[in-house]
Every structure is written in structure tokens, then in C-alpha cells.
Amino acid sequence: VQGVDESTDLGAEASSGARGGLRRLEMKRVEYAKELEDTISGLIRSVGDHFKMQAQVASARQQAGFKMSRHIPPGVPAIAHYRNKAIECAQRLNSLTWNIAARRVNCFSQALGIAVTSYLASLSDGSHASKGYASVWQRHG
């Protein structure tokens, strides 16, 4: 079981932000989402197969007077496999989604900082004042 700060394939790169890009992480996220979707489909098929098998057994039991059960026991190997794999895939996908969100926030704050710095630098540039822009600044700010 992985925590939010961990990532199986990305390791320290994803948490430290040292290498890689959003596009690469988004592609990995698409792969994880596809893997989760396939695993959930496998889980649904396994549960369906279990109920088909139970239906065959249930008809014989009903004739013998036993009550039919819709319970899925936790020990069914195929269902347990897909259930555990689905939980693992969902945790990996959620962890990567948080990493991508943190990357996006960092990129936005860096871009905003650059834009504000550039704007303030243009306002304080003395060469513009000598070219007659001072009157424009007084009128428009």
C-alpha cells in the first residue's frame, strides 16, 4: 500500500520535482486509469462468473430445501485477486493525480511570479521615462 507521497514508477523524481514533465506524468496517469478500468472489468466478470456458478449450485440446493444466498465469500481467489489489484491501482492513480496537481500548482505560481516581475520591471524601467512615457504613466497608471 502506497501513501500519497510515494510513487512506484516515478520514485524521487516525482516527489522532488527534479526531472520529467507534466506531459509524461499525464501519459502515465492515462495508463494507470486504463489499468484500473481493466481491473474493474475483470472484477465484474469474476463476480458474474461466481454468481453463474452459484446459480447452478443453488437450483440443486433449493430443491433440497436450502435457502439461496447472494453473499460473496472473501475467499474466492479470482475475486480477491481483482479486488486487491483494483485497490492498488486506485491508490497509484490517486497518488499520481496528486503529484500532477502539485506540479501544475508549482508551474502556475512560477508563471505568475515571472509575469508580475516582468510587469513591475517594465514599470520601473527608467529608459521609458526618458522617451516621454512618463505622461502616459501619469494618466493610465
N, C-alpha and C positions, 0 to 999 in steps of 0.2 A: 504494500500500500504506500503510495507516494503522497507527500504533502504538497501544498500549493507552491512552495518554493523550489521543488525538485522537478527534474525532467529527465526521462530515461535517455533519450537520444541527444539532447541538447547540452546536458551537463552544465558545467560552469559558464559556458558561453552565453546561455540564455539568461542566467541569473545575474551575471556581471555586466552584460551588455557589450562585451569586448568585440565580438565578431558576429557576422551574419546580418541579415536584413529582414525587414518585415515581409517581403515577398516570399522568402524562403520559409519563414515561420508560417505564413498563411498557407503555403503549399502543404507543409507538414500537418497543419490543422485540418485541411481538406482530407488528407489521408487518414487521420485519426477519426474524423467524422464518418468516413466511408467504412472503416473497420468497425466502428461502433454500430452502424446501421446493419452491416452484415451479421454481426454477432447477435443483435437483437432479432434479426430474421431467423437465425439458427435456433435461438431460444424459443421463438414462437413455434417453429417447426417441431422442435423436440417436445414441447408441451402438447402440441396437436397429436404427435405420434403416441405419446403416453396416453392421451385420452382415447385414441382409437384402440390401443391395446386394452385399456381398461374397459371399453365398451364391449369388447368380445368376451372378456372375463366376466363382466357384470351380468350379461344375459344369462350365463350359466348360474351365477350366484343368485340372481333374482328368482330363478326357477326353484332354487333350493331354499328360498325364504330369507336370504340375506339382504340388508339394506345397501343401496348403491352409494358410494362415496365420491365426491368431487374433489377431494383433498389430494394434493400432490406431495408425496413424501419427500423430505430433503435428501434422501439417499439415492435418488435416481441419478446415475453417473452423467448421462448426457445433459440433463437439465442443470445439474450442479456445475458442470464444466462451463456451459454457456452463461449461466448466471454470474459466476465468478469472473469470467472473461469480460462480460458486459460492464460489471462494476469497475474492473481495472481500466477498460477502455474509456469509460466515462470520466474516471479520475484523471487519466492522462490528458483527455481532451479539455477538461476544465482547467487543469494546471497550465496547459499551453495557451488557452484562451486568456487566462490572467497574465501570463508573460507577454502576450501580444498587446493586451490593453496597456500594460505598463510601458512597453516600448512606444506605443502611439502617444501616450501622455508625455513621455520624455521628448519625442520628436516635436510635438506641438509646442511644448514650453520652450524648447531651443529655438524654433522658428519664430515664436512670438518675441523672445529676447533679442534675436537678431533684428527683427523688424523695428522694434522700439528703439534699439540702439542706433540703427541706421537713420531713423526719423529724427531722433534727438541730435545726432551728429550733423544732419543736414541743416537743422535749425541753428546750431551753434557755429556753423562754418562761416568764418569771417570774410572769405572771398566773395560770398554772395552779397554781403552788406556793402562792399566797395563797388559792386556793379549796379547799385540802385535798387536792390531788393528790400531795403530797409522800409521804404514806404509801403510796400506790399505786405510785409510782416505786420506793420502797424495796423493796417486796415483789416487783414484777414487772419492774423494770428499764426 
